[in-house]
């Protein structure tokens, strides 16, 4: 995979060209050796219900709850059991996060390099989470169950791209069909 663990360049191009659609998120997955990298990118509205900087105690509480939920990668992403995959690290980033969220629960939160987009007075903020999993038997990896819809009801569709060893593919997930088969 030539040094890039995910299709990061494609994802950044995708976001840069106006792929901010409420209800829709992107998930990129790559397996290299025994390591699985997952990147989830979504409009903030899908995750916290708003896209402006948190301004009230309720906004801050919603953002804190969302970050805590996103940090629980072993719950949000379940691989078939025989692959023996477990989350090692997670990083949640968003322009909505400020210094008060840095190193929350021992995980780094950085301000995203991307800034809020302002179109005709509307603010469009994204939240991204990057996960690193280690798998004991990566050659048995056959499916990923994505529990994001249960955690974030504003999520309607997740567009998935994956690269597993020499196999690649894409899928579109919904709350009713939330399993990627490799």
C-alpha positions in Angstrom: 0.0 0.0 0.0 3.0 2.2 -0.6 3.4 3.8 2.8 -0.1 5.3 3.1 -2.2 3.2 5.5 -5.5 4.5 4.2 -6.8 6.2 1.1 -6.2 9.4 2.9 -5.4 11.5 -0.2 -8.7 10.5 -1.8 -10.6 11.2 1.4 -9.1 14.7 1.8 -9.8 15.4 -1.9 -13.4 14.1 -1.3 -14.0 16.4 1.6 -12.3 19.4 0.0 -14.7 19.3 -2.9 -17.9 19.8 -1.0 -18.8 16.3 0.2 -20.4 17.7 3.4 -23.8 16.1 3.2 -25.9 15.8 6.4 -26.8 12.2 7.3 -23.9 10.8 5.3 -20.5 9.9 6.6 -17.3 8.3 5.1 -15.4 5.4 6.5 -12.1 4.2 5.2 -10.6 0.9 6.4 -7.2 -0.5 5.6 -5.5 -3.8 6.8 -1.8 -4.0 6.5 -0.1 -6.9 8.3 -1.9 -7.3 11.6 -2.9 -3.6 11.8 -6.3 -2.2 10.8 -6.7 1.5 10.4 -10.2 3.0 10.3 -11.0 6.6 9.6 -14.5 7.9 10.2 -15.4 11.4 8.9 -18.8 13.0 9.3 -20.6 16.3 9.4 -20.9 17.3 13.1 -24.7 17.5 12.7 -24.8 13.7 12.3 -23.0 13.2 15.6 -23.9 16.0 17.9 -26.9 17.5 16.2 -25.3 20.9 15.5 -22.3 22.3 13.6 -21.6 25.6 15.4 -19.0 26.0 18.1 -20.5 24.7 21.4 -22.0 27.7 23.2 -24.2 26.4 25.9 -23.8 23.8 28.7 -26.0 21.5 26.7 -23.9 21.9 23.6 -20.7 21.1 25.6 -22.3 18.1 27.2 -23.5 16.8 23.8 -20.0 17.2 22.4 -18.3 15.5 25.4 -20.7 12.6 25.1 -20.1 12.3 21.4 -16.3 12.3 21.9 -16.6 9.6 24.6 -18.8 7.5 22.4 -16.4 7.9 19.4 -13.5 6.9 21.6 -15.1 3.5 22.3 -14.0 1.9 19.0 -14.4 -1.6 20.3 -18.1 -1.0 20.7 -18.6 1.0 17.4 -16.6 -1.4 15.2 -16.9 -5.2 15.8 -14.9 -7.5 13.6 -15.6 -11.2 13.3 -14.4 -12.8 16.6 -11.9 -15.2 15.2 -9.8 -12.3 13.8 -9.1 -11.3 17.4 -9.0 -7.5 16.7 -8.9 -5.0 19.5 -8.5 -1.2 19.5 -5.1 0.2 20.4 -5.5 3.9 19.9 -8.1 6.5 18.8 -7.8 10.2 17.9 -10.9 12.4 17.6 -10.5 15.7 15.8 -12.8 18.6 14.9 -12.7 22.3 14.7 -15.4 22.2 17.3 -13.0 20.8 19.9 -10.9 23.3 21.9 -8.1 22.9 24.4 -10.5 21.6 27.1 -10.7 18.3 25.2 -7.0 17.8 24.7 -5.8 14.4 26.1 -9.3 13.5 27.3 -9.1 10.0 28.7 -5.5 9.7 27.6 -6.4 10.0 23.9 -5.2 13.0 21.9 -7.7 15.5 20.5 -6.3 18.0 18.1 -7.9 20.8 16.3 -8.5 19.7 12.8 -6.3 21.2 10.0 -9.6 21.9 8.3 -11.6 24.9 9.3 -15.3 25.5 9.5 -16.7 26.2 6.1 -19.0 29.2 6.0 -21.5 29.2 3.1 -24.0 32.0 3.0 -23.9 32.3 6.8 -24.1 28.5 7.5 -21.4 26.8 9.4 -20.3 23.3 8.3 -18.1 21.5 10.8 -16.9 18.0 10.6 -15.8 15.4 13.2 -13.2 12.8 12.4 -12.0 9.8 14.3 -9.0 7.7 13.5 -8.7 4.2 15.0 -5.8 1.7 15.1 -6.7 -1.9 15.8 -4.4 -4.9 16.2 -5.6 -8.3 15.0 -4.3 -11.6 16.2 -5.5 -13.5 13.0 -5.9 -10.9 10.3 -6.1 -13.5 7.6 -9.5 -14.6 9.0 -11.0 -11.0 8.8 -14.3 -11.4 7.0 -16.6 -8.8 8.2 -17.0 -5.5 10.2 -20.2 -4.7 12.0 -20.6 -0.9 12.3 -22.6 0.2 15.3 -22.4 3.9 14.6 -26.1 4.2 13.6 -27.2 3.0 17.0 -24.9 5.5 18.7 -25.7 8.5 16.5 -29.3 8.5 15.2 -28.5 11.5 12.9 -26.4 9.1 10.8 -28.4 7.8 7.8 -25.7 6.4 5.5 -22.0 5.5 5.8 -20.0 5.2 2.5 -17.2 2.7 3.1 -14.0 2.1 1.2 -11.7 -0.7 2.2 -8.4 -2.2 1.3 -7.6 -5.6 2.9 -4.2 -7.0 1.8 -4.7 -7.1 -2.0 -8.5 -6.9 -2.0 -10.4 -3.6 -2.2 -14.0 -2.6 -2.3 -16.8 -0.3 -1.3 -20.1 -0.5 0.5 -22.9 1.7 1.5 -24.2 1.1 5.0 -27.5 2.0 6.7 -29.0 1.3 10.1 -30.7 -1.8 8.6 -27.7 -3.0 6.7 -24.6 -2.1 8.8 -22.2 -5.0 8.1 -19.3 -4.8 5.7 -18.3 -8.2 4.2 -14.8 -8.5 2.9 
